[in-house]
């Protein structure tokens, strides 16, 4: 691996290590009670993280070599991994040492390569039902992001910034994974709020009935419109003395708000509901 690339990878690993130490802690005095209101607040905050991460990834073109296992050379040396896969795996291992994955909200993409944490233990609240906590769709998130959505938020081209590209992908993947897997907490909060509404469908293992109970089209539409608006607001170039868009419709957004709307409508919300269903199917185990 070229020295410049090695330096870039090490630099981003350090930055992400620092962010993992700071990002997973609960704020002093913050309520930990799992309620429908608390999960809605969490998901709304995650919208900001997702939109900002998509904007950051859109800074770079597609940079196809970062996803090509042949780019790193010997398949035996790197086990046939692409630079992005290697970057995510090694960064997760470092973040695991810093304690990131002690928080049950966080789920790694390469769990087999996790190492024991070096950080002092922290009493993270775990509100999930034990039998259902293992619901995991990381593989689907990885495939859908790389194959389906990444081409829609990036332009064609290659600028050689492969390490920053991999780092930006990691932030996107982690934000999306956190939001989608938080469906376990959403399902738990909904179940606690009205267990009688769900028990019959759970005992019958009726996925369709559970999906119907979990679907609120008006609320989903509001979420999609809100993330679209956030993409417009966050993705504008800020200028002094006048509106960034000049009052017209020709704003060149950093990431297309319509794509963000579709990302949520076609993928993020349906996958979150799928996680909720899988969780509830195990809720009475």
C-alpha positions in Angstrom: 0.0 0.0 0.0 1.4 3.4 -0.9 2.8 5.4 2.0 0.4 8.3 1.4 -2.5 5.9 1.5 -1.2 4.3 4.7 -0.9 7.7 6.3 -4.4 8.7 5.3 -5.9 5.5 6.6 -4.1 5.9 10.0 -5.2 9.5 10.2 -8.9 8.6 9.7 -8.7 5.7 12.0 -7.4 8.1 14.7 -10.3 10.6 14.0 -12.9 7.8 14.1 -11.4 6.4 17.3 -11.8 9.7 19.0 -15.3 10.1 17.7 -16.3 6.7 19.0 -15.1 7.5 22.5 -17.1 10.7 22.6 -20.2 9.7 20.6 -21.4 6.6 22.5 -21.8 8.1 25.9 -25.1 9.1 27.5 -25.3 12.8 28.5 -25.4 13.4 32.2 -28.9 13.8 33.4 -30.4 12.6 30.1 -33.5 10.4 30.6 -33.1 6.7 29.7 -36.7 5.7 29.9 -37.8 3.9 26.7 -41.0 5.5 25.5 -42.6 6.2 22.2 -41.7 9.8 22.7 -38.0 9.0 23.4 -37.7 6.8 20.4 -39.2 9.4 18.1 -36.7 12.0 19.4 -33.8 9.6 18.8 -35.0 8.8 15.2 -35.4 12.6 14.5 -31.9 13.3 15.7 -30.6 10.4 13.6 -32.1 12.1 10.5 -29.5 14.9 10.9 -26.6 12.4 11.2 -27.8 10.5 8.1 -28.3 13.7 5.9 -24.9 15.1 7.0 -23.1 11.8 6.3 -24.7 11.6 2.8 -23.6 15.2 2.1 -20.0 14.3 3.2 -19.9 11.2 1.0 -21.2 13.2 -1.9 -18.1 15.4 -1.8 -16.2 12.6 -3.5 -17.0 10.9 -6.8 -17.8 7.1 -7.1 -14.1 6.2 -6.8 -14.6 2.6 -7.9 -11.1 1.3 -7.1 -11.9 1.7 -3.4 -14.5 -1.1 -3.8 -12.4 -3.4 -6.0 -10.6 -6.1 -4.1 -7.8 -6.1 -6.8 -6.8 -2.6 -5.9 -4.9 -3.7 -2.7 -2.9 -6.3 -4.6 -2.4 -9.8 -3.2 -5.8 -11.4 -2.4 -4.0 -13.6 0.1 -2.6 -10.7 2.1 -5.9 -8.9 2.5 -8.2 -11.9 2.3 -9.8 -10.6 -0.9 -11.1 -7.5 0.8 -11.7 -4.1 -0.9 -10.2 -1.0 0.6 -13.6 0.0 1.9 -14.2 -3.4 3.5 -10.7 -3.4 5.1 -11.1 0.2 6.3 -14.5 -0.6 7.9 -13.2 -3.8 9.5 -10.1 -2.3 11.0 -11.8 0.8 12.2 -14.5 -1.2 13.9 -11.8 -3.2 15.7 -10.2 0.0 17.0 -13.5 1.5 18.0 -14.4 -1.8 19.8 -11.2 -1.3 21.9 -12.5 2.2 22.7 -15.9 0.7 23.9 -18.2 1.7 21.0 -19.9 -1.7 20.7 -20.5 -2.0 24.5 -23.5 0.2 23.7 -26.3 -2.1 22.5 -27.5 0.6 20.1 -24.3 0.1 18.0 -23.9 -3.0 15.8 -20.6 -3.7 13.9 -20.5 -4.9 10.3 -17.6 -7.3 11.0 -18.3 -8.7 14.5 -15.9 -11.6 14.1 -13.0 -9.2 14.2 -14.0 -7.4 17.4 -11.6 -7.3 20.3 -12.1 -6.7 24.0 -12.7 -3.2 25.0 -9.9 -1.3 26.8 -12.3 1.4 28.1 -13.7 1.3 31.6 -17.2 -0.3 31.8 -20.2 1.9 31.5 -23.7 1.1 32.5 -25.5 1.4 29.2 -29.3 0.8 29.5 -30.4 -2.2 27.7 -34.2 -2.2 27.3 -34.4 -5.0 24.7 -36.0 -8.4 25.2 -33.1 -10.8 25.4 -34.4 -13.3 22.8 -35.1 -10.6 20.3 -32.0 -8.5 20.8 -30.0 -10.5 18.2 -32.0 -9.2 15.3 -29.4 -8.1 12.8 -29.7 -6.9 9.1 -26.2 -5.5 8.7 -25.5 -7.6 5.6 -28.6 -6.2 3.9 -27.7 -2.7 4.8 -24.2 -3.1 3.4 -25.4 -4.5 0.1 -28.2 -2.0 -0.4 -26.0 1.0 0.4 -23.1 0.0 -1.8 -25.0 -1.4 -4.7 -28.3 0.6 -4.6 -27.9 3.9 -3.0 -24.2 4.9 -3.3 -24.5 5.4 -7.1 -27.4 7.8 -6.5 -25.6 10.1 -4.2 -22.2 10.2 -6.0 -21.1 11.4 -9.4 -19.2 9.2 -11.8 -15.4 9.7 -11.6 -12.2 9.0 -9.8 -10.2 11.6 -7.8 -7.9 9.2 -6.0 -9.2 10.1 -2.5 -9.9 6.5 -1.6 -9.2 6.6 2.1 -11.4 9.7 2.7 -14.0 8.0 0.6 -13.9 4.8 2.7 -14.1 7.0 5.9 -17.2 8.8 4.6 -18.8 5.4 3.6 -18.1 4.1 7.1 -19.9 7.1 8.7 -22.9 6.7 6.3 -23.1 3.0 7.0 -22.9 3.4 10.8 -25.6 6.1 10.8 -27.9 4.1 8.6 -27.3 0.9 10.6 -27.9 2.7 13.9 -31.2 4.2 12.6 -32.5 0.9 11.1 -31.5 -1.3 14.0 -33.1 1.1 16.4 -36.3 -0.4 15.1 -35.8 -3.0 17.9 -36.2 -0.2 20.4 -39.2 1.2 18.5 -40.9 -2.2 18.5 -40.2 -2.6 22.2 -41.6 0.8 23.1 -44.7 0.1 21.0 -45.2 -3.3 22.5 -44.9 -1.9 26.1 -47.4 0.8 25.2 -50.1 -1.7 24.1 -49.1 -5.4 24.4 -52.6 -6.5 23.9 -52.5 -5.1 20.3 -49.6 -7.3 19.4 -49.8 -10.6 21.4 -52.3 -12.4 19.1 -50.2 -11.7 16.0 -47.0 -12.6 17.7 -48.4 -15.9 19.0 -49.6 -16.7 15.4 -46.2 -15.5 14.0 -48.2 -13.4 11.6 -45.8 -11.1 9.8 -48.4 -9.4 7.7 -50.6 -8.5 10.8 -47.6 -7.1 12.6 -46.6 -5.0 9.6 -50.1 -3.6 9.4 -50.1 -2.7 13.1 -46.7 -1.0 12.7 -47.6 1.0 9.6 -48.7 4.6 9.9 -48.6 6.1 6.4 -49.2 9.7 7.5 -46.3 9.6 10.0 -44.0 8.0 7.5 -44.9 10.7 4.9 -44.0 13.4 7.4 -40.6 11.8 8.1 -39.9 11.6 4.3 -40.8 15.2 3.8 -38.8 16.3 6.8 -35.6 14.6 5.7 -36.1 16.0 2.2 -36.3 19.5 3.7 -33.3 18.9 5.9 -31.3 17.9 2.8 -32.3 21.2 1.2 -31.4 23.2 4.3 -28.1 21.4 5.1 -27.1 21.0 1.5 -27.1 24.6 0.4 -24.1 26.8 0.0 -24.3 29.6 2.6 -23.8 33.1 1.3 -24.1 36.4 3.2 -26.7 39.1 2.5 -29.0 36.9 0.3 -30.6 33.6 0.2 -28.4 30.8 -1.0 -30.9 29.9 -3.8 -31.5 33.5 -4.8 -35.2 32.9 -4.3 -35.4 30.7 -7.4 -35.4 27.0 -8.1 -31.8 26.6 -9.4 -30.1 25.7 -6.1 -27.3 23.2 -6.6 -27.7 21.0 -3.5 -24.8 19.0 -2.3 -27.0 15.9 -2.3 -30.2 15.7 -4.2 -33.1 16.1 -1.6 -35.4 13.9 -3.8 -32.9 11.1 -3.5 -32.8 11.5 0.3 -36.7 11.4 0.2 -36.6 8.1 -1.8 -33.8 6.7 0.4 -36.1 6.9 3.4 -39.3 5.9 1.6 -37.9 3.0 -0.4 -35.3 1.7 2.1 -34.7 3.2 5.5 -38.4 3.2 6.7 -39.2 -0.3 5.2 -36.1 -1.8 6.7 -36.7 -0.3 10.1 -40.2 -1.8 10.0 -38.8 -5.2 8.9 -36.5 -5.0 12.0 -39.5 -4.2 14.2 -41.4 -7.2 12.8 -38.5 -9.6 13.3 -38.0 -8.3 16.9 -41.7 -8.7 17.8 -41.8 -12.2 16.4 -39.4 -13.1 19.1 -40.8 -10.9 21.8 -42.7 -13.6 23.7 -39.9 -16.2 23.4 
